[in-house]
Amino acid sequence: MRVIITGGSGLIGSALASQLASDKHEVIVLSRNPESISGLPDGVKAVKWDAKSAEGWAEF
């Protein structure tokens, strides 16, 4: 299953992303600044997005 998480760099979001990735889900984390995210598990994709528009994640 493809799962998209907003706030995936925070405490709860990062734990959720890790668990979903370990369960073999496709995980995409939306972030205003994906370059600053550290510690995401392998296979988790961080995507730049703007919460005020669909820019950056509409393709998903």
N, CA, C and O atoms as CSV, one atom per row, in Angstrom:
chain,resi,resn,atom,element,x,y,z
A,1,MET,N,N,0.843,-1.165,0.000
A,1,MET,CA,C,0.000,0.000,0.000
A,1,MET,C,C,0.894,1.237,0.000
A,1,MET,O,O,1.939,1.252,0.651
A,2,ARG,N,N,0.491,2.252,-0.716
A,2,ARG,CA,C,1.204,3.531,-0.714
A,2,ARG,C,C,0.607,4.404,0.388
A,2,ARG,O,O,-0.606,4.608,0.449
A,3,VAL,N,N,1.483,4.916,1.261
A,3,VAL,CA,C,1.053,5.756,2.373
A,3,VAL,C,C,1.781,7.088,2.280
A,3,VAL,O,O,3.004,7.125,2.152
A,4,ILE,N,N,1.024,8.185,2.346
A,4,ILE,CA,C,1.599,9.524,2.318
A,4,ILE,C,C,1.400,10.140,3.692
A,4,ILE,O,O,0.284,10.172,4.211
A,5,ILE,N,N,2.491,10.633,4.282
A,5,ILE,CA,C,2.448,11.182,5.637
A,5,ILE,C,C,2.865,12.645,5.609
A,5,ILE,O,O,3.936,12.982,5.104
A,6,THR,N,N,2.022,13.505,6.148
A,6,THR,CA,C,2.434,14.888,6.391
A,6,THR,C,C,2.945,14.933,7.822
A,6,THR,O,O,2.409,14.257,8.700
A,7,GLY,N,N,3.965,15.715,8.054
A,7,GLY,CA,C,4.548,15.749,9.392
A,7,GLY,C,C,5.389,14.514,9.670
A,7,GLY,O,O,5.560,14.121,10.824
A,8,GLY,N,N,5.904,13.914,8.634
A,8,GLY,CA,C,6.664,12.681,8.776
A,8,GLY,C,C,8.038,12.843,9.379
A,8,GLY,O,O,8.703,11.848,9.667
A,9,SER,N,N,8.481,14.071,9.578
A,9,SER,CA,C,9.790,14.279,10.199
A,9,SER,C,C,9.661,14.509,11.705
A,9,SER,O,O,10.670,14.597,12.403
A,10,GLY,N,N,8.448,14.606,12.204
A,10,GLY,CA,C,8.228,14.792,13.637
A,10,GLY,C,C,8.304,13.473,14.398
A,10,GLY,O,O,8.544,12.421,13.805
A,11,LEU,N,N,8.103,13.531,15.684
A,11,LEU,CA,C,8.223,12.356,16.550
A,11,LEU,C,C,7.258,11.242,16.139
A,11,LEU,O,O,7.678,10.108,15.910
A,12,ILE,N,N,5.996,11.559,16.049
A,12,ILE,CA,C,4.996,10.542,15.722
A,12,ILE,C,C,5.093,10.138,14.255
A,12,ILE,O,O,5.044,8.950,13.934
A,13,GLY,N,N,5.228,11.114,13.368
A,13,GLY,CA,C,5.294,10.818,11.942
A,13,GLY,C,C,6.487,9.959,11.571
A,13,GLY,O,O,6.363,9.058,10.741
A,14,SER,N,N,7.638,10.221,12.167
A,14,SER,CA,C,8.825,9.427,11.841
A,14,SER,C,C,8.691,8.000,12.367
A,14,SER,O,O,9.132,7.056,11.712
A,15,ALA,N,N,8.088,7.837,13.538
A,15,ALA,CA,C,7.857,6.488,14.067
A,15,ALA,C,C,6.868,5.732,13.180
A,15,ALA,O,O,7.048,4.545,12.909
A,16,LEU,N,N,5.835,6.422,12.737
A,16,LEU,CA,C,4.851,5.815,11.842
A,16,LEU,C,C,5.498,5.426,10.518
A,16,LEU,O,O,5.259,4.330,10.009
A,17,ALA,N,N,6.312,6.313,9.960
A,17,ALA,CA,C,7.004,6.023,8.697
A,17,ALA,C,C,7.901,4.799,8.843
A,17,ALA,O,O,7.931,3.945,7.958
A,18,SER,N,N,8.620,4.708,9.938
A,18,SER,CA,C,9.505,3.561,10.173
A,18,SER,C,C,8.721,2.261,10.261
A,18,SER,O,O,9.103,1.255,9.663
A,19,GLN,N,N,7.630,2.285,11.007
A,19,GLN,CA,C,6.822,1.071,11.161
A,19,GLN,C,C,6.209,0.640,9.837
A,19,GLN,O,O,6.242,-0.540,9.487
A,20,LEU,N,N,5.654,1.586,9.107
A,20,LEU,CA,C,5.042,1.250,7.820
A,20,LEU,C,C,6.077,0.727,6.828
A,20,LEU,O,O,5.800,-0.207,6.076
A,21,ALA,N,N,7.264,1.323,6.826
A,21,ALA,CA,C,8.330,0.859,5.931
A,21,ALA,C,C,8.768,-0.557,6.301
A,21,ALA,O,O,9.025,-1.379,5.421
A,22,SER,N,N,8.852,-0.841,7.590
A,22,SER,CA,C,9.253,-2.189,8.008
A,22,SER,C,C,8.184,-3.222,7.669
A,22,SER,O,O,8.476,-4.412,7.546
A,23,ASP,N,N,6.940,-2.761,7.519
A,23,ASP,CA,C,5.849,-3.643,7.098
A,23,ASP,C,C,5.731,-3.715,5.575
A,23,ASP,O,O,4.753,-4.241,5.044
A,24,LYS,N,N,6.740,-3.182,4.881
A,24,LYS,CA,C,6.864,-3.255,3.415
A,24,LYS,C,C,5.870,-2.379,2.654
A,24,LYS,O,O,5.536,-2.678,1.508
A,25,HIS,N,N,5.393,-1.300,3.280
A,25,HIS,CA,C,4.541,-0.346,2.576
A,25,HIS,C,C,5.421,0.680,1.866
A,25,HIS,O,O,6.558,0.921,2.273
A,26,GLU,N,N,4.895,1.275,0.816
A,26,GLU,CA,C,5.579,2.374,0.136
A,26,GLU,C,C,5.232,3.648,0.904
A,26,GLU,O,O,4.069,4.048,0.954
A,27,VAL,N,N,6.232,4.280,1.496
A,27,VAL,CA,C,6.000,5.437,2.361
A,27,VAL,C,C,6.590,6.687,1.724
A,27,VAL,O,O,7.748,6.705,1.308
A,28,ILE,N,N,5.769,7.730,1.656
A,28,ILE,CA,C,6.187,9.027,1.141
A,28,ILE,C,C,5.926,10.057,2.227
A,28,ILE,O,O,4.801,10.189,2.709
A,29,VAL,N,N,6.962,10.781,2.609
A,29,VAL,CA,C,6.857,11.817,3.634
A,29,VAL,C,C,6.846,13.172,2.942
A,29,VAL,O,O,7.753,13.491,2.174
A,30,LEU,N,N,5.821,13.964,3.214
A,30,LEU,CA,C,5.733,15.311,2.661
A,30,LEU,C,C,6.351,16.286,3.653
A,30,LEU,O,O,6.054,16.244,4.847
A,31,SER,N,N,7.209,17.161,3.149
A,31,SER,CA,C,7.914,18.095,4.025
A,31,SER,C,C,8.162,19.413,3.307
A,31,SER,O,O,8.360,19.446,2.092
A,32,ARG,N,N,8.147,20.489,4.068
A,32,ARG,CA,C,8.498,21.788,3.489
A,32,ARG,C,C,9.970,21.834,3.123
A,32,ARG,O,O,10.362,22.555,2.206
A,33,ASN,N,N,10.783,21.073,3.829
A,33,ASN,CA,C,12.224,21.071,3.598
A,33,ASN,C,C,12.756,19.636,3.721
A,33,ASN,O,O,13.345,19.288,4.745
A,34,PRO,N,N,12.561,18.811,2.706
A,34,PRO,CA,C,12.958,17.408,2.810
A,34,PRO,C,C,14.458,17.194,2.978
A,34,PRO,O,O,14.882,16.153,3.480
A,35,GLU,N,N,15.262,18.167,2.563
A,35,GLU,CA,C,16.713,18.030,2.713
A,35,GLU,C,C,17.126,18.014,4.186
A,35,GLU,O,O,18.190,17.497,4.525
A,36,SER,N,N,16.300,18.569,5.050
A,36,SER,CA,C,16.655,18.658,6.470
A,36,SER,C,C,16.231,17.426,7.264
A,36,SER,O,O,16.565,17.311,8.443
A,37,ILE,N,N,15.509,16.516,6.643
A,37,ILE,CA,C,15.041,15.321,7.349
A,37,ILE,C,C,16.183,14.319,7.440
A,37,ILE,O,O,16.845,14.020,6.446
A,38,SER,N,N,16.402,13.812,8.630
A,38,SER,CA,C,17.422,12.777,8.802
A,38,SER,C,C,16.801,11.587,9.526
A,38,SER,O,O,15.814,11.731,10.247
A,39,GLY,N,N,17.375,10.444,9.329
A,39,GLY,CA,C,16.957,9.256,10.055
A,39,GLY,C,C,15.783,8.497,9.466
A,39,GLY,O,O,15.262,7.582,10.104
A,40,LEU,N,N,15.353,8.856,8.258
A,40,LEU,CA,C,14.283,8.080,7.642
A,40,LEU,C,C,14.843,6.729,7.208
A,40,LEU,O,O,15.978,6.647,6.739
A,41,PRO,N,N,14.056,5.679,7.362
A,41,PRO,CA,C,14.548,4.363,6.951
A,41,PRO,C,C,14.719,4.263,5.436
A,41,PRO,O,O,14.156,5.057,4.682
A,42,ASP,N,N,15.495,3.286,5.009
A,42,ASP,CA,C,15.684,3.035,3.580
A,42,ASP,C,C,14.333,2.812,2.918
A,42,ASP,O,O,13.455,2.148,3.468
A,43,GLY,N,N,14.187,3.370,1.745
A,43,GLY,CA,C,12.970,3.181,0.981
A,43,GLY,C,C,11.895,4.220,1.224
A,43,GLY,O,O,10.927,4.289,0.467
A,44,VAL,N,N,12.041,5.033,2.264
A,44,VAL,CA,C,11.072,6.096,2.527
A,44,VAL,C,C,11.482,7.309,1.711
A,44,VAL,O,O,12.622,7.767,1.790
A,45,LYS,N,N,10.558,7.819,0.939
A,45,LYS,CA,C,10.839,8.944,0.049
A,45,LYS,C,C,10.343,10.238,0.685
A,45,LYS,O,O,9.194,10.319,1.120
A,46,ALA,N,N,11.205,11.246,0.740
A,46,ALA,CA,C,10.822,12.571,1.235
A,46,ALA,C,C,10.597,13.482,0.040
A,46,ALA,O,O,11.445,13.570,-0.848
A,47,VAL,N,N,9.452,14.163,0.018
A,47,VAL,CA,C,9.054,15.004,-1.108
A,47,VAL,C,C,8.754,16.404,-0.608
A,47,VAL,O,O,8.083,16.580,0.409
A,48,LYS,N,N,9.253,17.399,-1.327
A,48,LYS,CA,C,8.965,18.793,-0.985
A,48,LYS,C,C,7.521,19.106,-1.344
A,48,LYS,O,O,7.034,18.705,-2.401
A,49,TRP,N,N,6.838,19.826,-0.454
A,49,TRP,CA,C,5.456,20.207,-0.725
A,49,TRP,C,C,5.139,21.539,-0.078
A,49,TRP,O,O,5.823,21.998,0.836
A,50,ASP,N,N,4.084,22.139,-0.581
A,50,ASP,CA,C,3.580,23.402,-0.051
A,50,ASP,C,C,2.168,23.129,0.448
A,50,ASP,O,O,1.291,22.779,-0.341
A,51,ALA,N,N,1.940,23.283,1.731
A,51,ALA,CA,C,0.641,22.964,2.326
A,51,ALA,C,C,-0.485,23.845,1.799
A,51,ALA,O,O,-1.658,23.504,1.944
A,52,LYS,N,N,-0.142,24.962,1.196
A,52,LYS,CA,C,-1.162,25.880,0.685
A,52,LYS,C,C,-1.632,25.528,-0.718
A,52,LYS,O,O,-2.594,26.107,-1.221
A,53,SER,N,N,-0.956,24.586,-1.342
A,53,SER,CA,C,-1.339,24.175,-2.693
A,53,SER,C,C,-1.061,22.685,-2.847
A,53,SER,O,O,-0.545,22.042,-1.933
A,54,ALA,N,N,-1.399,22.154,-3.985
A,54,ALA,CA,C,-1.122,20.745,-4.261
A,54,ALA,C,C,0.281,20.545,-4.816
A,54,ALA,O,O,0.670,19.422,-5.138
A,55,GLU,N,N,1.037,21.624,-4.928
A,55,GLU,CA,C,2.362,21.545,-5.530
A,55,GLU,C,C,3.256,20.580,-4.765
A,55,GLU,O,O,3.400,20.682,-3.546
A,56,GLY,N,N,3.847,19.657,-5.481
A,56,GLY,CA,C,4.810,18.743,-4.897
A,56,GLY,C,C,4.261,17.368,-4.585
A,56,GLY,O,O,5.033,16.414,-4.483
A,57,TRP,N,N,2.963,17.233,-4.432
A,57,TRP,CA,C,2.452,15.905,-4.123
A,57,TRP,C,C,1.245,15.501,-4.958
A,57,TRP,O,O,0.738,14.390,-4.800
A,58,ALA,N,N,0.782,16.357,-5.826
A,58,ALA,CA,C,-0.392,16.040,-6.639
A,58,ALA,C,C,-0.175,14.797,-7.504
A,58,ALA,O,O,-1.133,14.105,-7.849
A,59,GLU,N,N,1.069,14.518,-7.852
A,59,GLU,CA,C,1.365,13.350,-8.687
A,59,GLU,C,C,1.097,12.031,-7.977
A,59,GLU,O,O,0.975,10.993,-8.627
A,60,PHE,N,N,1.005,12.059,-6.670
A,60,PHE,CA,C,0.798,10.826,-5.916
A,60,PHE,C,C,-0.665,10.535,-5.746
A,60,PHE,O,O,-1.028,9.531,-5.133
